[in-house]
Amino acid sequence: MSYLDTIRKLTVKVSPQIADFSQKRKKTSAPTLASSNFITNKEQGDWAEDLIFRAINENSTHHVAVRYGKSDNLIAGEPGFDKFYEEFQDELDSIGKRPDLLLFKKEDFDKTLGFDISNCPHQEIKAYVKKAIAGLEIRSSAFLIDQYEAEMNARIQENAKKAMALKETILTEYEDLLLQPQRKKFIAILNTINPSTLSCINFRSPSWHSTERLSELSALFKELKKAIKLTQKRHYLSITPKVEDLKVVYRWIENFGVPHFYIQVFFDKSYGISFESILSLLTDPAKEGEFYEISKDVKNQNKTTIKINTQKTIEVAYRIDEPEHKSIRKEMGRGRLLFYVTFEKGAAYLNVSNIEKLLNIKTL
């Protein structure tokens, strides 16, 4: 079975509630103004792409990374941006979303086109693109993943211990109040709380104030509920494909038949997952919660995002040296000023065997 056939079969199995591949995508309207935060995020994404581009080309003996993704330095509010955005939307509908980088075998690399074909017209490079062995979509995240996970795990353990202690305090010191007929149901709730059920327990905190002890008991229940909620917070960082991108990535695969991958770059490590694995996860509801979750991302215009647990993906860079950064002043129309951060340099130390496993190649 071809790669395209495998992907096609998976798209049919994905619930239409997540993404309906039988329906045309809805075009989005061009943003009218860019913010400093948006430009900083764009600069960070450009740095992450350059980081992986350099790491592959400096370490690979058999492959070459080439810039391919549609990009432009124009931002919303600048002359020419609306035209660029409309052309980008048209391209999404015609060939799909170009991955940021293409990986070619060295013998297939076209030196006359060089390391950047992002501005080459589609028809001129269509046959060449089909020779690629992988398309890499590079995402970035402004976290140190090791530190995040260490702190989150410590917080979860601390609050789990606190919740169990509060449960015992309530049951032993306020048993007489809970044994009253109208409050017995809370004994049943408390008895369901144990380390294995903390992740799914929920209840409405009582609000009793007619006596001092009842007020104390109500406060303990509120504290217990807060501790339980903190143990239920998402404790992992994620690879974050947007749901709206699934269709345009699939559209690109339909046109070129090249395997597609997501790589998420943090400021200390990097992780990857194949598009095929993403679709496979979405066809298995039993893995929702542990392997991934789907939610609206407030940091990304409330777009629905699939957040895939990095612990369930493949580490592609075991260490990253942080980039240098500096502030830039940009003057827009009517004297509007934007200040943002740019990034450069830094280095990614690749886990070569893991990349070979991810891309299903024998030698990088």
N, C-alpha and C positions, 0 to 999 in steps of 0.2 A: 504493500500500500504506500502511495506517495505521501510526502509530508502534507501537501495540500489536502489530500483526501482525509488524512487523520484529523487535521484541524477542522475541516468541513463537518465531519461526523460529530466532533465535540460541540461545535456551535449549535447543532440541532438539539443537543441534550441540555444546553444551558437554559434555565428557566426564563421565559419571557419577562418575568418580573424583574430580573436582573438586566438582561439585554435581549431584545428581540431582533435577531439577525435577519429576519425576513422583512423587516420594515426599513425604509430609508431613514437615514439619520436626519435630524433637524439641524439646519444651518444655524449658526450662532451669529449674532450681530456684533459688529466691531466695537470694542470698548472705546469710550470717548476721551478718557484721561488716564494717564499712568501715574502711579504713586511711587514714592521713593522706595517703599517696601517691595513693590512689584519689580522695579528695576534691580534692586539688590538681589532678589531671588533669581532673576534672569541671569545676572552676572555670576551668581553661585552655580547655577545650572551649566553655564558656559564653561566655568572653571572645571566642574566635575567631568564634563565631556572631554575637555582638553587633557585632564589628568589620565583618564582611561586610554585616550588616543596615544598619548606619549608612552604610557606604561606598556602597552601592547607592542608598539613599534620599536621600543628600546629593548624589549626582552624576547620577542618572538623570532624564531629562526626560520619558520616556514610560512608565516602569514603576515599580511599588511593590513593595518586599519586605515580607512579612508573616510573623511568627513562627507556626509551625504544629506543630513537632515536640513529641511527648509529653515533658513535663518536669515535674519536681517537686523541691522542695528536700529531700524526705525522703531519708535514707540508711539503709543496712542497719543494724539494731540499734535504730532509732527506732520508736516506736509508730505503727502505720498503714502501715509500709513494706511488709509482706508483702501486705496488701490491694492497695496500689498496684501492686506487682510482678505479682500475679496478673491484675489488670485489664489491665495492659500486655501480658502474654502473650496474653490473650484477644483483645486488639485486633490483635496481630500476626497471629493466625490468621484474624481476620475481614476486616480491610481492609489488612493489611500494615504495614510500618514507615513512619510519617510522616517525610518529609524535614524537616529543621530549619526551612527557609524555603520559602515559595512566592513566585513572582514573578508579578504580575498586570500587565496593561496598565492604565494609569491610568483608562481609561473603565470597566473592570470592577471596580475597587477599591471595596469596600463600606465607606464611611466609618462606617456605624453599627456595624460589627463591629470596625473599627479595625485597628491594626497587630499585634495578637496574638490569634490564634484557637486557641492551643494547648490551652486548656481548654474549648473549645466541644464539645458532644456531636457525634459524627460525623454522625448523621442530620440535624442542623440545618444543617450546612455542606456536606453532600455535593455538592449542585448547584453551590455557590460554588467549592469546591475544583477541580471539573472545568473551571472557567474559567481556571485558572492556566496560564501558558505554560511554567513550569519549576518543578521541585522541587529544592532545593539541600540536599545533605547536607554539613555542614561538619565537617571533621576538623582536629585541631591536632597540632602537633609541636614539641617544645621544642628546636629547632635554628635556627641561622643557616645557611641552606642555602649561601650563597656561600662562607662560611668553611669549611664541611664539605667541599664539593667541591674547593676549592683545596687543602686539606690532604691529602685522600684521593688526589687526582691526583698531588701531589708525592711522597707515600709510595709510590705504585705505580711511578712513574718511578724513584725512588731504588732500590727493591728489584729492579726489572727490570735496572737497570744493575749492581747488585751480583750478581745471579744470573748474568749473562753473564760477569762477571769471575771469579767462583768456578768456573764451568765451564771457562774457559780455564786457570786455575791448576791445577785437577785434571788436566786432559788433558796439560798440558805438564810439570808438575813431578812427577807420579806415574804417568807412562805405563808405566814398568817394572813397577809393581805391578799395574796394570790389564791388562797384556798376559798375565798369568798366566791359564791356561785357566779357572780357576774364577771369574775376575773380569772376563772379557772382555765379559760381558753389560752391564756398567756403561758401557762405551765406547759401545755402541749406544744406551743410554738418554741419555747425555750428548749424543750427536750429534743427538738429536731436539729438544734444547732450543734454541729461537731466539725472538726477540721475538714472533712470531705464534703460538707454541705454549705460551707461558708460562701462558696462561689455562686450559689443560686438562691440563698435565703433572702426573703423580703417580707416586711410586715409594717403595719401602720403603728407608729409609736403612740401609746396612750397619753392622755393629757388630764391627769388627776391633780387637783389642788385643794381639795376640801380639808385635808390635814397636812401637817408638816411631813409625815412619813410618806404619804401618797405623792407629795411633790418631789420628795427625794427619789422615790421609785420611778416616777415619770422621767426625771432627769437621767437616771441610770439607763432606762430604755432608750432614750434619745442618744446617749453616749454609745450604747451597744450598737444601735443601728448605724451610726456614723462610722464606727470601727469596721463593721461588716462591709459597708459600702466601699471603704478604702481598700479592703482586700479584693474587691471585685473590679478595681480599675485595671484597664489594659496595661500589662506589665512589660510589653515588648514594643520595640520599634519595628517599622514595617517597610516593605516595598509597596509602592502606592500607585498602581495603574488606575486611571480614571475610567469609570464605566463607559463614558461617552467615547473613549478611545478604542474600546474593544472592536467596534465595527470598522473603524478606519484602519486599524492594524490588520484586521482580517481582510479588508479590501486590498491592502498592499500585498499581503501574502497571496491572495487570489491572482494578482497581476504578475508576481515574480516567483512565487514558489520557494522563497528563501526562508529558512528557519529564523524565528524572531525571539529575542531575549530582552529582559529588563535587567538593568544593573543599577542598584541603589548605592550611592556614594555618601558615606558619613564622613566625619572629620577624623576618624581614627581607623575605620575599616570599610569594606565594601562587600555587598552580597548580590547574588544574581539568581534569577529563575527564568525558565523558558515560558513563552506564551502558551505552549502546549500544556505545561503544568498548571498555569493559571486557569485555563479553561477546564482542566480536569478537576481542580479544586472546586470550581463553581458548579460542577455537575454532581458534587457529593455533599449534600446538606449536612451530613454527620460531622464534617470537618469544620463547619462554621463555628466560630468561637475559639477553637484551639489553633487552627491553621490560619484562619482569616476572619475578618469582619467587614461588613459593608456599611458605610455611614457617610453622611454629608460632611465635607471638610470645610470648616469655617475659615481656614487659612487659604482656601482655594476657591473663593466665590461660591461656597456652599455646594460645590459639585460633588456628586456621589462618587465615592472612591472606594476601591477594594484595598484593604490594608492587610497585607500578607505578612505573617509572623516571620521575621528574618531567621529565627531559630529553626524554621522548617525549610529554609532555602540554603544556597551554597555560598560559602565564603570565597570571594574571588580575590580580595586583597586583605592580607592579614595585618597590614599596618599602612597607615597613611600619614605622611608628614604634612602638617597644616600649611596652608598657603600664606603668602604675604598679602596684606590688604591695605587699602587706602581709601580715603573719602574723596568723592568727586562732586563738583558743583556743576549742574546742568541748567541752563537758562531756557525756559520754554516761552511760548507766546504770551504777550501782555505782561512780561516781566515776572512770570511765575518761576520760582526757583525750586529745583529738586536736588536733594543731596542723597547720594547713595554710596554703597561700598563696592569696590572692585577687588577681584582676587587674581593672583598669579603665582606661578611656581608651585611648590609642593611636590610630593612624589607618592606613588602608589607601589607597594611591594606585593607583587602578584603571587597568589597561591596557584602555581602553574598546573599542578595535577588536578586541582578543583575546577579550573577554567576548562581544561581538556574534558573533564567529566561533564560540565555544564553544556559545552558546545558539541559534545560527542565527537571529538577529534582525537587522533592518536598522539599528535605532537603539536604544541603551540609553535 
